[in-house]
Amino acid sequence: MEASNNIPLTASELAQIWGNYMNASLYDGVLSYFKEKVEDGDIQSVIEDAHLIFQNQLTSLTDFLKNEGHPEPQGFTNEDVNIYAPRLYTDGYMLQNAMQLGALGMNAASMAISLSAREDVYAYFSKSFSDYNAIHHKATLVALDKGIYVRPPSIPAPKEVDFVKKQNFLTGWFGERRPLLAPEIANLYSNIERNALGAATLTGFSQVAQSKEVRSYLQRGIAIAKKHVNIFSEVLEGSDVPVPMGSDPLVTNSAEISPFSDKLIMYHTTEMIALGIGFYGLSISTNIRRDIASHYTRLMAEIALFSEDGANIMIDNEWLEEPPRMVDRDELAKKRKE
């Protein structure tokens, strides 16, 4: 069997490694700040475990890139994080953030595993999945123990198996709307939670961002996230399904010194938008009622436009680091002629 280091990385493997490096670089800085500010001992343990995962990832990912002759991305450095800045988020936010990191990390690692053929890359992302699972499990147990875990709603058990008999099962715009199905409830609920946490994240960012343009962009994002929460909540309430509610304010009133550079803030924001688009697409694929699919389609287009505006801000400020790309054959030919 040929040694792994003699087999070039595929474009899919390289894309996953490069993207994982950028995310690990981001969260290495964010979690180093959280470690300095968290007060609850149990939550601190979760944050420390998560931080160690990203530190170890950076070491492994750097080795992958160097061994392939690819430059190490700049990512984010100590200049992008001020761990001595005032406390911007509550312990409850930090715990929710860690829980989401675990859930999102498992999704990303699963995708990366499916795109990996080289044994060392496959093993790396398999280990990443296990690490993310451990963080998600630990954060969930801590939230349950402290009574701050918001459980998704339950639905009554049916008395017997049933089959769809009418076409109006698909409709939802006119006439009587059927009650929501379990997959529809699950997606609506999860999208509400992610948008609520996203709104809290952007609220904190908007309080400390240095650039007026960035602050304006973040405030626009807060309004979008809250609107989406309201739309999804109305759909749940239309079927008498409880809407997730949290009592923790999540964000402090700190507005003096920013813990994060505007570059890090914008990258974090656009990353959340990209994830949101992906989850809306997944929600459409598992949704049956047409009115809900229409919501997702319309709202996905809205955040796609918002994402493009964010990318333009990053390009204008030279904050958008370019992923590895194929060589431009035409450009090489032109240089040859010159």
Salt bridges, closest charged atoms under 4 A:
ASP28 OD1 - HIS51 NE2 2.76
ASP40 OD2 - LYS146 NZ 2.94
ASP42 OD2 - LYS146 NZ 3.15
ASP49 OD2 - LYS138 NZ 2.61
GLU68 OE2 - ARG118 NH1 2.69
ASP91 OD1 - ARG87 NH2 2.96
ASP120 OD1 - ARG118 NE 2.88
ASP131 OD2 - LYS127 NZ 2.98
ASP162 OD1 - LYS165 NZ 2.77
GLU184 OE2 - ARG178 NH2 2.82
ASP291 OD2 - ARG177 NE 3.82
ASP291 OD1 - ARG289 NE 2.84
GLU302 OE2 - LYS227 NZ 2.69
GLU302 OE1 - HIS228 NE2 2.77
ASP309 OD2 - ARG220 NH1 2.80
GLU322 OE2 - ARG325 NE 2.92
